[in-house]
Amino acid sequence: MAKKVVATLKTDTGKGFAKVIRMNKSDKTGAYTFSEDIIASDKVKEYFSKK
């Protein structure tokens, strides 16, 4: 699955998108979880600035 996403992002039509991974810490257990999203390149800073 991940290989297809990475290959798609390297094409000309995929240049405007970025795959971002955010690390979240659980308040209950203290364990870390990771969430992956594909968003427009110009929205990356906004994505990481919000919680």
C-alpha positions in Angstrom: 0.0 0.0 0.0 2.7 2.5 1.0 4.7 1.8 -2.2 1.7 2.8 -4.4 1.3 6.1 -2.4 5.0 7.0 -2.7 5.0 6.2 -6.5 1.9 8.3 -7.0 3.4 11.3 -5.2 6.5 11.2 -7.5 4.4 11.7 -10.7 3.8 15.2 -12.2 0.2 15.3 -11.0 1.3 14.2 -7.5 3.9 17.0 -7.0 1.3 19.2 -5.3 0.7 16.8 -2.5 2.7 15.6 0.6 2.5 12.6 2.8 2.6 13.7 6.4 2.9 11.7 9.6 1.9 13.1 12.9 2.9 11.5 16.3 0.2 11.7 19.0 0.7 10.7 22.7 -2.2 9.0 24.4 -3.2 10.7 27.7 -4.6 7.4 29.0 -1.7 5.0 28.4 1.2 7.3 27.5 1.8 5.3 24.3 2.5 7.0 21.0 0.3 6.6 17.9 1.0 7.7 14.4 -1.5 9.2 11.9 -0.7 9.4 8.2 -2.4 11.8 5.8 -1.9 13.0 2.2 -2.5 16.8 2.0 -1.7 19.6 -0.4 1.8 20.9 -0.1 0.7 24.4 0.7 -1.3 23.2 3.7 1.5 21.4 5.5 2.4 24.1 8.0 -1.3 24.6 8.8 -1.6 20.8 9.4 1.2 20.7 11.9 0.2 24.0 13.7 -3.2 22.7 14.7 -3.6 20.0 17.4 
